[in-house]
Amino acid sequence: QVQLVESGGGLVQAGDSLRLSCAASARTFSSFAMGWFRQAPGKEREFVAAITWNGDSTYYADSVKGRFTISRDNAKNTVYLQMTSLKPEDTASYYCTADGLKWGYFSDYAEPRKYAYWGQGTQVTVSS
């Protein structure tokens, strides 16, 4: 069983930055693909970003490309989501996710049903 704990959310103003962290309990963290999804009230969960097990490839939703950066530190069993130029439409609960399978396509990383493990989420609120 893998436990994921997100942190770093909060209330910020439009244009500000935040860094989310996700600490994983798995000793095999370095073999897991990691992702971030978000869900706003009344909306479906949507893909934000993902990173391969070795960090060689990253994937982003068009809505965050150029503003958000996903990274990982396998020595700390932690994945990060650096968010800049935040907009009110970025307001959502952000969820960290992980899976031990290795995929080859963006569509795999962007599909929430592909991931076996999920954190409890951290709230990000961006005021205008």
ZATOR-582646 format. One line per field, with one value per residue: x, y, z of N, C-alpha, C, O in turn; residue number from 1. Coordinates in nm, 2 decimals, always signed. Atoms other than C-alpha are relative to their C-alpha. Example, Ala and Ser with C-alpha at 12.3 -4.5 7.8 and 13.67 -1.06 7.14 Angstrom:
BEGIN
nu = +0.09 / -0.09
nv = -0.12 / -0.11
nw = +0.00 / +0.00
cau = +1.23 / +1.37
cav = -0.45 / -0.11
caw = +0.78 / +0.71
cu = +0.09 / -0.08
cv = +0.12 / +0.11
cw = +0.00 / +0.08
ou = +0.19 / -0.03
ov = +0.12 / +0.22
ow = +0.07 / +0.09
seq = 1 / 2
//
This chain:
BEGIN
nu = +0.08 / -0.08 / +0.07 / -0.05 / +0.04 / -0.03 / -0.01 / -0.04 / +0.11 / +0.03 / +0.07 / -0.09 / +0.06 / -0.04 / -0.13 / -0.09 / -0.05 / +0.01 / -0.06 / +0.06 / -0.09 / +0.07 / -0.09 / +0.05 / -0.05 / -0.06 / -0.14 / -0.02 / +0.04 / -0.07 / +0.05 / +0.13 / +0.04 / +0.07 / +0.08 / +0.09 / +0.13 / +0.07 / +0.15 / +0.07 / +0.14 / +0.10 / -0.06 / -0.07 / -0.14 / -0.08 / -0.14 / -0.08 / -0.14 / -0.05 / -0.14 / -0.04 / -0.07 / -0.14 / -0.01 / -0.05 / +0.11 / +0.10 / +0.12 / +0.08 / +0.12 / -0.02 / +0.04 / -0.10 / -0.13 / -0.07 / +0.02 / -0.02 / -0.11 / +0.00 / -0.13 / +0.00 / -0.13 / +0.02 / -0.07 / +0.09 / +0.14 / +0.09 / +0.03 / +0.03 / +0.06 / -0.02 / +0.10 / -0.02 / +0.10 / +0.12 / +0.12 / +0.12 / +0.05 / -0.08 / +0.05 / +0.04 / -0.07 / -0.11 / -0.02 / -0.12 / +0.03 / -0.11 / +0.03 / -0.13 / -0.02 / -0.07 / +0.08 / -0.08 / +0.07 / +0.06 / +0.14 / -0.01 / -0.03 / +0.11 / +0.13 / +0.00 / +0.03 / -0.13 / -0.08 / +0.04 / -0.01 / +0.03 / -0.01 / +0.13 / +0.02 / -0.03 / +0.08 / -0.07 / +0.10 / -0.07 / +0.09 / -0.03
nv = -0.12 / -0.12 / -0.12 / -0.12 / -0.11 / -0.13 / -0.12 / -0.12 / -0.08 / -0.12 / -0.11 / -0.09 / -0.09 / +0.02 / -0.04 / +0.06 / +0.13 / +0.10 / +0.13 / +0.11 / +0.12 / +0.13 / +0.09 / +0.13 / +0.09 / +0.12 / +0.02 / +0.01 / -0.12 / -0.04 / +0.08 / -0.04 / -0.12 / -0.08 / -0.10 / -0.09 / -0.03 / -0.09 / +0.01 / -0.12 / +0.03 / +0.02 / +0.04 / +0.13 / -0.01 / -0.02 / +0.02 / -0.12 / +0.02 / +0.13 / +0.02 / +0.15 / +0.05 / -0.05 / -0.14 / -0.04 / -0.07 / -0.07 / -0.03 / -0.11 / -0.04 / -0.12 / -0.11 / -0.04 / +0.01 / -0.12 / -0.06 / +0.10 / +0.09 / +0.12 / +0.06 / +0.10 / +0.03 / +0.14 / +0.02 / -0.05 / +0.06 / -0.12 / -0.07 / -0.14 / -0.07 / -0.14 / -0.07 / -0.14 / -0.08 / +0.06 / -0.06 / +0.04 / +0.13 / +0.10 / +0.04 / +0.14 / +0.10 / +0.07 / +0.14 / +0.07 / +0.14 / +0.08 / +0.13 / +0.07 / +0.04 / -0.09 / -0.03 / -0.07 / -0.10 / -0.11 / +0.04 / +0.09 / -0.08 / -0.09 / +0.07 / +0.02 / +0.14 / +0.07 / -0.01 / +0.08 / -0.06 / -0.14 / -0.07 / -0.06 / -0.13 / -0.13 / -0.11 / -0.13 / -0.10 / -0.12 / -0.11 / -0.10
nw = +0.00 / +0.01 / -0.05 / +0.06 / -0.09 / +0.07 / -0.08 / +0.07 / +0.05 / -0.07 / +0.07 / +0.06 / +0.10 / +0.14 / +0.03 / -0.10 / +0.02 / -0.11 / +0.03 / -0.06 / -0.02 / -0.02 / -0.05 / +0.02 / -0.10 / +0.07 / +0.01 / +0.14 / +0.06 / +0.12 / +0.12 / +0.02 / +0.07 / -0.09 / +0.07 / -0.07 / +0.05 / -0.08 / +0.01 / -0.05 / -0.04 / +0.11 / +0.12 / +0.00 / -0.03 / +0.13 / +0.00 / -0.01 / +0.04 / -0.04 / +0.02 / +0.00 / -0.12 / -0.01 / +0.02 / +0.13 / +0.08 / -0.07 / +0.08 / -0.06 / +0.07 / +0.08 / -0.09 / -0.09 / +0.07 / +0.00 / -0.13 / -0.10 / +0.02 / -0.09 / -0.02 / -0.10 / -0.07 / -0.04 / -0.13 / -0.11 / +0.02 / +0.01 / +0.13 / -0.02 / +0.10 / -0.01 / +0.07 / +0.01 / +0.08 / -0.03 / +0.04 / -0.08 / +0.05 / -0.05 / -0.13 / -0.01 / -0.08 / +0.08 / -0.05 / +0.04 / +0.04 / +0.03 / +0.05 / +0.03 / +0.14 / +0.09 / +0.12 / +0.11 / +0.07 / -0.08 / -0.03 / -0.11 / -0.12 / -0.03 / -0.03 / -0.15 / -0.03 / +0.02 / -0.12 / -0.11 / -0.14 / +0.00 / -0.12 / -0.05 / +0.07 / -0.07 / +0.07 / +0.06 / +0.03 / +0.06 / +0.01 / +0.11
cau = +0.00 / +0.13 / +0.03 / +0.05 / +0.03 / +0.00 / +0.09 / +0.15 / -0.20 / -0.34 / -0.51 / -0.32 / -0.39 / -0.39 / -0.04 / +0.11 / +0.30 / +0.27 / +0.46 / +0.27 / +0.45 / +0.35 / +0.53 / +0.50 / +0.54 / +0.66 / +1.01 / +0.98 / +0.89 / +1.15 / +0.97 / +0.64 / +0.49 / +0.35 / +0.08 / -0.13 / -0.50 / -0.74 / -1.11 / -1.31 / -1.66 / -1.92 / -1.66 / -1.49 / -1.14 / -0.89 / -0.54 / -0.28 / +0.07 / +0.26 / +0.62 / +0.77 / +0.93 / +1.28 / +1.19 / +1.29 / +0.95 / +0.69 / +0.33 / +0.11 / -0.25 / -0.27 / -0.43 / -0.12 / +0.16 / +0.42 / +0.30 / +0.33 / +0.63 / +0.63 / +0.94 / +1.05 / +1.32 / +1.35 / +1.59 / +1.31 / +1.02 / +0.86 / +0.70 / +0.65 / +0.42 / +0.55 / +0.27 / +0.33 / +0.11 / -0.18 / -0.53 / -0.87 / -0.96 / -0.68 / -0.88 / -0.94 / -0.85 / -0.52 / -0.46 / -0.13 / -0.14 / +0.09 / +0.11 / +0.38 / +0.31 / +0.51 / +0.32 / +0.42 / +0.16 / +0.03 / -0.32 / -0.21 / -0.07 / -0.37 / -0.63 / -0.72 / -0.84 / -0.48 / -0.36 / -0.38 / -0.30 / -0.43 / -0.37 / -0.64 / -0.59 / -0.48 / -0.69 / -0.56 / -0.77 / -0.67 / -0.85 / -0.88
cav = +0.00 / +0.34 / +0.65 / +0.99 / +1.31 / +1.65 / +1.98 / +2.34 / +2.45 / +2.78 / +3.11 / +3.33 / +3.62 / +3.60 / +3.61 / +3.45 / +3.13 / +2.81 / +2.49 / +2.18 / +1.87 / +1.51 / +1.28 / +0.91 / +0.62 / +0.36 / +0.23 / +0.18 / +0.54 / +0.58 / +0.32 / +0.50 / +0.73 / +1.03 / +1.27 / +1.57 / +1.61 / +1.87 / +1.90 / +2.22 / +2.22 / +2.08 / +1.98 / +1.65 / +1.57 / +1.69 / +1.61 / +1.87 / +1.72 / +1.39 / +1.27 / +0.93 / +0.71 / +0.83 / +1.19 / +1.18 / +1.29 / +1.53 / +1.59 / +1.89 / +1.99 / +2.27 / +2.49 / +2.49 / +2.44 / +2.71 / +2.80 / +2.48 / +2.25 / +1.90 / +1.75 / +1.47 / +1.40 / +1.02 / +1.06 / +1.23 / +1.02 / +1.35 / +1.50 / +1.87 / +2.09 / +2.44 / +2.67 / +3.02 / +3.30 / +3.15 / +3.23 / +3.22 / +2.92 / +2.73 / +2.71 / +2.35 / +2.06 / +1.92 / +1.55 / +1.36 / +1.02 / +0.73 / +0.41 / +0.14 / +0.07 / +0.23 / +0.39 / +0.53 / +0.78 / +1.12 / +0.97 / +0.71 / +0.97 / +1.19 / +0.92 / +0.92 / +0.56 / +0.45 / +0.54 / +0.31 / +0.54 / +0.88 / +1.14 / +1.32 / +1.65 / +2.00 / +2.31 / +2.59 / +2.90 / +3.19 / +3.52 / +3.78
caw = +0.00 / -0.09 / +0.11 / -0.05 / +0.16 / -0.02 / +0.13 / +0.03 / -0.07 / +0.04 / -0.05 / -0.28 / -0.52 / -0.90 / -1.03 / -0.72 / -0.70 / -0.48 / -0.46 / -0.38 / -0.23 / -0.22 / +0.01 / -0.06 / +0.18 / -0.08 / -0.06 / -0.43 / -0.50 / -0.76 / -0.98 / -0.97 / -1.22 / -1.04 / -1.13 / -1.02 / -1.08 / -0.96 / -0.90 / -0.87 / -0.71 / -0.95 / -1.20 / -1.30 / -1.18 / -1.45 / -1.53 / -1.44 / -1.48 / -1.46 / -1.45 / -1.54 / -1.29 / -1.38 / -1.44 / -1.80 / -1.93 / -1.81 / -1.93 / -1.88 / -1.95 / -2.20 / -1.93 / -1.72 / -1.97 / -1.93 / -1.58 / -1.38 / -1.34 / -1.20 / -1.06 / -0.83 / -0.57 / -0.54 / -0.25 / -0.05 / -0.19 / -0.29 / -0.60 / -0.64 / -0.84 / -0.88 / -0.98 / -1.11 / -1.26 / -1.08 / -1.20 / -1.03 / -1.26 / -1.10 / -0.78 / -0.69 / -0.47 / -0.60 / -0.57 / -0.59 / -0.76 / -0.82 / -1.01 / -1.06 / -1.42 / -1.70 / -1.98 / -2.32 / -2.41 / -2.28 / -2.28 / -2.03 / -1.78 / -1.82 / -1.74 / -1.37 / -1.39 / -1.47 / -1.12 / -0.83 / -0.54 / -0.45 / -0.18 / +0.02 / -0.17 / -0.08 / -0.15 / -0.37 / -0.38 / -0.61 / -0.56 / -0.83
cu = +0.09 / -0.09 / +0.06 / -0.06 / +0.04 / +0.01 / +0.04 / -0.11 / -0.02 / -0.08 / +0.10 / -0.08 / +0.04 / +0.14 / +0.11 / +0.05 / -0.02 / +0.08 / -0.07 / +0.10 / -0.09 / +0.10 / -0.06 / +0.07 / +0.08 / +0.15 / +0.04 / -0.04 / +0.06 / -0.04 / -0.14 / -0.02 / -0.09 / -0.08 / -0.07 / -0.12 / -0.06 / -0.15 / -0.06 / -0.15 / -0.09 / +0.06 / +0.07 / +0.15 / +0.07 / +0.15 / +0.07 / +0.14 / +0.04 / +0.15 / +0.03 / +0.08 / +0.14 / +0.01 / +0.04 / -0.11 / -0.10 / -0.12 / -0.08 / -0.13 / +0.03 / -0.03 / +0.11 / +0.14 / +0.07 / -0.01 / +0.03 / +0.12 / -0.01 / +0.14 / +0.00 / +0.14 / -0.01 / +0.07 / -0.09 / -0.14 / -0.10 / -0.01 / -0.05 / -0.08 / +0.02 / -0.10 / +0.03 / -0.11 / -0.14 / -0.12 / -0.12 / -0.05 / +0.09 / -0.05 / -0.07 / +0.06 / +0.10 / +0.04 / +0.13 / -0.04 / +0.12 / -0.04 / +0.14 / +0.02 / +0.07 / -0.07 / +0.08 / -0.06 / -0.06 / -0.14 / +0.00 / +0.01 / -0.11 / -0.13 / +0.00 / -0.02 / +0.13 / +0.07 / -0.06 / -0.01 / -0.02 / +0.01 / -0.14 / -0.03 / +0.04 / -0.07 / +0.09 / -0.12 / +0.07 / -0.11 / +0.04 / +0.02
cv = +0.12 / +0.12 / +0.13 / +0.12 / +0.13 / +0.11 / +0.12 / +0.08 / +0.12 / +0.10 / +0.10 / +0.09 / -0.04 / +0.05 / -0.05 / -0.14 / -0.09 / -0.12 / -0.11 / -0.12 / -0.12 / -0.10 / -0.14 / -0.10 / -0.12 / +0.00 / +0.00 / +0.12 / +0.03 / -0.08 / +0.04 / +0.12 / +0.08 / +0.11 / +0.10 / +0.02 / +0.11 / -0.01 / +0.13 / -0.04 / -0.01 / -0.04 / -0.14 / +0.02 / +0.01 / -0.02 / +0.13 / -0.03 / -0.14 / -0.01 / -0.15 / -0.04 / +0.05 / +0.15 / +0.05 / +0.07 / +0.06 / +0.03 / +0.10 / +0.01 / +0.13 / +0.12 / +0.05 / +0.00 / +0.14 / +0.07 / -0.09 / -0.09 / -0.11 / -0.05 / -0.10 / -0.01 / -0.14 / -0.02 / +0.04 / -0.06 / +0.11 / +0.05 / +0.14 / +0.05 / +0.15 / +0.07 / +0.15 / +0.07 / -0.06 / +0.08 / -0.05 / -0.14 / -0.11 / -0.05 / -0.13 / -0.07 / -0.07 / -0.13 / -0.06 / -0.14 / -0.07 / -0.13 / -0.07 / -0.04 / +0.11 / +0.01 / +0.07 / +0.12 / +0.11 / -0.04 / -0.09 / +0.08 / +0.09 / -0.07 / -0.04 / -0.15 / -0.09 / -0.01 / -0.08 / +0.07 / +0.15 / +0.06 / +0.05 / +0.14 / +0.11 / +0.11 / +0.11 / +0.09 / +0.13 / +0.11 / +0.10 / +0.14
cw = +0.00 / +0.06 / -0.06 / +0.09 / -0.07 / +0.11 / -0.09 / -0.06 / +0.09 / -0.08 / -0.04 / -0.10 / -0.14 / -0.03 / +0.10 / -0.04 / +0.13 / -0.05 / +0.09 / +0.02 / +0.02 / +0.05 / +0.00 / +0.10 / -0.06 / +0.00 / -0.15 / -0.08 / -0.13 / -0.12 / -0.04 / -0.09 / +0.09 / -0.08 / +0.10 / -0.08 / +0.09 / -0.03 / +0.06 / +0.04 / -0.12 / -0.13 / +0.01 / +0.04 / -0.14 / +0.02 / +0.00 / -0.06 / +0.05 / -0.04 / +0.00 / +0.12 / +0.02 / -0.02 / -0.13 / -0.08 / +0.10 / -0.09 / +0.07 / -0.08 / -0.07 / +0.09 / +0.09 / -0.06 / +0.00 / +0.14 / +0.12 / -0.04 / +0.10 / +0.00 / +0.11 / +0.06 / +0.06 / +0.13 / +0.12 / -0.02 / -0.02 / -0.15 / +0.02 / -0.12 / +0.02 / -0.09 / +0.00 / -0.08 / +0.03 / -0.04 / +0.08 / -0.05 / +0.04 / +0.14 / -0.01 / +0.11 / -0.09 / +0.07 / -0.06 / -0.03 / -0.04 / -0.06 / -0.04 / -0.14 / -0.08 / -0.13 / -0.11 / -0.06 / +0.10 / +0.05 / +0.12 / +0.13 / +0.03 / +0.04 / +0.15 / +0.04 / -0.01 / +0.14 / +0.11 / +0.14 / -0.01 / +0.14 / +0.04 / -0.06 / +0.09 / -0.08 / -0.04 / -0.04 / -0.05 / -0.01 / -0.11 / +0.05
ou = +0.19 / -0.20 / +0.18 / -0.18 / +0.16 / -0.05 / +0.07 / -0.09 / +0.04 / -0.13 / +0.18 / -0.19 / +0.15 / +0.17 / +0.23 / +0.01 / -0.03 / +0.09 / -0.07 / +0.19 / -0.20 / +0.19 / -0.17 / +0.19 / +0.15 / +0.21 / +0.16 / -0.08 / +0.00 / -0.01 / -0.20 / +0.06 / -0.16 / -0.03 / -0.08 / -0.12 / -0.01 / -0.19 / -0.04 / -0.20 / -0.09 / +0.00 / +0.09 / +0.21 / +0.04 / +0.20 / +0.03 / +0.19 / -0.02 / +0.20 / -0.03 / +0.13 / +0.19 / +0.13 / +0.05 / -0.08 / -0.13 / -0.10 / -0.09 / -0.14 / +0.11 / +0.04 / +0.10 / +0.24 / +0.00 / +0.07 / +0.08 / +0.14 / -0.01 / +0.22 / -0.10 / +0.24 / -0.07 / +0.04 / -0.07 / -0.23 / -0.21 / +0.09 / -0.12 / -0.07 / -0.05 / -0.10 / +0.05 / -0.19 / -0.21 / -0.12 / -0.11 / -0.10 / +0.05 / +0.00 / -0.15 / +0.16 / +0.06 / +0.06 / +0.16 / -0.12 / +0.22 / -0.15 / +0.23 / +0.13 / +0.08 / -0.09 / +0.19 / +0.00 / -0.09 / -0.17 / -0.10 / -0.06 / -0.13 / -0.23 / +0.08 / +0.03 / +0.12 / +0.16 / -0.18 / -0.09 / +0.02 / -0.01 / -0.23 / -0.14 / +0.04 / -0.07 / +0.17 / -0.20 / +0.16 / -0.21 / +0.16 / +0.05
ov = +0.13 / +0.13 / +0.14 / +0.12 / +0.16 / +0.10 / +0.10 / +0.19 / +0.14 / +0.07 / +0.15 / +0.07 / -0.11 / +0.16 / -0.05 / -0.19 / -0.04 / -0.15 / -0.10 / -0.13 / -0.11 / -0.14 / -0.16 / -0.08 / -0.19 / +0.10 / +0.02 / +0.12 / +0.08 / -0.05 / -0.02 / +0.22 / +0.03 / +0.15 / +0.07 / +0.04 / +0.13 / -0.05 / +0.15 / -0.14 / +0.08 / -0.05 / -0.19 / +0.13 / -0.06 / +0.01 / +0.23 / +0.04 / -0.20 / +0.07 / -0.22 / +0.05 / +0.07 / +0.20 / +0.17 / +0.15 / +0.00 / +0.04 / +0.11 / -0.01 / +0.21 / +0.23 / +0.16 / +0.04 / +0.24 / +0.17 / -0.05 / -0.12 / -0.09 / -0.05 / -0.11 / +0.02 / -0.16 / -0.12 / -0.01 / -0.03 / +0.10 / +0.05 / +0.16 / +0.00 / +0.21 / +0.05 / +0.21 / +0.00 / -0.08 / +0.21 / -0.15 / -0.22 / -0.23 / -0.15 / -0.16 / -0.02 / -0.12 / -0.14 / -0.04 / -0.20 / -0.01 / -0.18 / +0.00 / -0.09 / +0.22 / -0.09 / +0.13 / +0.19 / +0.08 / -0.02 / -0.09 / +0.06 / +0.13 / +0.00 / -0.12 / -0.19 / -0.21 / -0.10 / -0.07 / +0.03 / +0.22 / -0.01 / +0.04 / +0.19 / +0.11 / +0.11 / +0.16 / +0.06 / +0.18 / +0.09 / +0.11 / +0.23
ow = +0.07 / +0.02 / -0.06 / +0.12 / -0.09 / +0.22 / -0.20 / -0.11 / +0.19 / -0.19 / +0.03 / -0.13 / -0.16 / +0.01 / +0.07 / -0.14 / +0.24 / -0.17 / +0.21 / -0.07 / +0.08 / -0.02 / +0.03 / +0.13 / +0.01 / -0.04 / -0.18 / -0.20 / -0.22 / -0.24 / -0.13 / -0.08 / +0.17 / -0.18 / +0.22 / -0.20 / +0.20 / -0.13 / +0.18 / -0.02 / -0.20 / -0.24 / +0.12 / +0.02 / -0.23 / +0.13 / -0.06 / -0.15 / +0.14 / -0.12 / +0.08 / +0.20 / +0.13 / -0.02 / -0.16 / -0.17 / +0.20 / -0.21 / +0.19 / -0.20 / -0.02 / +0.07 / +0.14 / +0.01 / -0.04 / +0.16 / +0.22 / -0.16 / +0.22 / -0.09 / +0.19 / -0.01 / +0.16 / +0.20 / +0.23 / +0.06 / +0.03 / -0.22 / +0.12 / -0.24 / +0.11 / -0.21 / +0.11 / -0.14 / -0.07 / -0.03 / +0.14 / +0.03 / +0.01 / +0.19 / -0.09 / +0.17 / -0.19 / +0.19 / -0.18 / +0.04 / -0.09 / -0.03 / -0.09 / -0.18 / -0.04 / -0.20 / -0.08 / -0.14 / +0.22 / +0.16 / +0.20 / +0.23 / +0.15 / +0.07 / +0.19 / +0.14 / +0.03 / +0.16 / +0.14 / +0.22 / -0.11 / +0.24 / -0.04 / -0.06 / +0.21 / -0.20 / +0.03 / -0.12 / +0.02 / -0.08 / -0.14 / -0.03
seq = 1 / 2 / 3 / 4 / 5 / 6 / 7 / 8 / 9 / 10 / 11 / 12 / 13 / 14 / 15 / 16 / 17 / 18 / 19 / 20 / 21 / 22 / 23 / 24 / 25 / 26 / 27 / 28 / 29 / 30 / 31 / 32 / 33 / 34 / 35 / 36 / 37 / 38 / 39 / 40 / 41 / 42 / 43 / 44 / 45 / 46 / 47 / 48 / 49 / 50 / 51 / 52 / 53 / 54 / 55 / 56 / 57 / 58 / 59 / 60 / 61 / 62 / 63 / 64 / 65 / 66 / 67 / 68 / 69 / 70 / 71 / 72 / 73 / 74 / 75 / 76 / 77 / 78 / 79 / 80 / 81 / 82 / 83 / 84 / 85 / 86 / 87 / 88 / 89 / 90 / 91 / 92 / 93 / 94 / 95 / 96 / 97 / 98 / 99 / 100 / 101 / 102 / 103 / 104 / 105 / 106 / 107 / 108 / 109 / 110 / 111 / 112 / 113 / 114 / 115 / 116 / 117 / 118 / 119 / 120 / 121 / 122 / 123 / 124 / 125 / 126 / 127 / 128
//
